[in-house]
């Protein structure tokens, strides 16, 4: 008797063993149907919708600072949107290298994200790391504070042109400026502006400080002539009538300082620089997780909670989506690299 006759009485002859496989296959399909399962997917549970567990938000700078504040308000809003805890972790050290590296090297599974700052465009030129903005996927730029030019209210220079011309006419070392450490972002802001005006980078002596507040305090006391930090950092002293803002390194006048011209309006310089913060993830996230996070980041930025928080604290609001933000970060990387090379600060 053939295998075919043994199974169905069909006269078509089958290969040995094939009939047995047909029987087992039929039984398997019947069991699958009885259990309400889809053939080919097995009996395991369906994959949970992302996210299904807490997310870590890495902040590369210390608690209590501006980047920490932005990271924490974002984490709060994202938590509400995503339905999972978003826990802020401060990973400090190495002038931002430690935290940025922790974000970039994290497993790209959607459960680690972070706040990337403009220092990513500086640290590799300084020889501190090989890490660059290309090691991240940017979900959005959520803040930018343009640099500026500020002098004390009793300064003899009342506009950017008179200050520029005085620096040009004076010998190196006559003018002093402060606002960050040597080679810090506001030092580079000054150098970039000087270069754009055709002034040698050694025309102004840089006095290192712990930050813009220290530099501004020193300027008001007469220790330095100018501070090129963001106008937002000088807001309290500007409103107190102790500091005079001369220009903003932005494309448009700032809403908080509508009477202060852009540097383009003031002197014709094309130099622009803002310190910014972006929300990023490691390269290689699954498409669904990346899309979900990008959507949540945009919603968080647009929320009244975030908008009000930033305005109350004087932080600059700027939204750029992934492509536009990446292009801006790349542009800043190139311009800051050129400044650092010219000033001998690149390695």
C-alpha positions, 0 to 999 in steps of 0.5 A: 500500500502506498503512503497516499492510499494509507492517508486518504485513498488518493491514487497520487503517490507521495514521497515517503514520510510526506503524508506524515508531515501533512498530518502533523502540519494539519494538526498544528494549523488546527491547534493554532486556529483553536487557540486564536493565534496567527500562523507564523507568529507562535504562541508568545505574547505580542510585543508591548508598545514602546516605551514599556519601562523607565527612560534615562535622561543624561545631563552632561552638566551639574545639578542646578545649572541651566542645562540641568534645568532644561533637562529636568523640565523636559523629563517631567513633560516627557514622562506625562506624554510617554507614560513612563518615568523619565529619570534625570542623571547628571554625568559630569566631568571632562568639560562635558566629555563624560556625559556626552560620551555616556549618551553616545555609547548607550545601547540604542534601544530607546531607553537612554536619551540626553541633552547635548550642548554646544560644547560638543562642537568644541571638545574634539577641536580641543583634543579632549575626545574624538566624539562629535555631533555625528555620534548622535541622532538629534531629535530637536533643538529646544533652546538657544541663547545668542551671544552679545556684547555688553559693557558697564553702564558708565563705559565711554562706549555706548554702541558696538561701532565705537567699541569696535573702533576703539579696539582697532585703534588700541594696541594688544592688551589695552582691552580686557574681556571675561565671561568664561574660562580660557577657550570657553564658549564666550571667549570663542564668541569674542574671537569670532567677532574680532575675526569678522571685523578684521581685528587680530584675535590677540587684540583683547586680553581674555581674563578667565572666570567661572562664568558670565556672572563672575565676568559681569560682576568684574566688569561692573567693578571696573576689572574688564571692559566688556563681556561677550556672553548672552544677554540673558545672563546679563539680564538682572544687571541690565534691568538694574541699570548697571550693564549696557547691552550693545549688540546681540549675535543673533539673526533677529533682535531678541524679544527680551531686548528689543532695543538692542540691535543685532551685530549685523545691524550694529556694525555690519558683521556677519558673526553669529553664535548662540549657546544651544541645547538639543535633545538627542539619542544614541545612533541606531534607534529602532525607527518606531522608538525614534519616531515616538521620541521625536514626536514627544520632544516636539509636543513637550517643546510646544507645551505651555509648561515648557514655554512658560518655564523658559520665559520666566527664567529668561532662556531663549526659545528656539525650535529646530527639527532633526534635520534643521538642528543637525545642520545648525550644529554642523555649521557651528562645529565648522565655525568654532573650529575655524576660530579655535585654529586661528586662535591657537586653541585647537589641537 
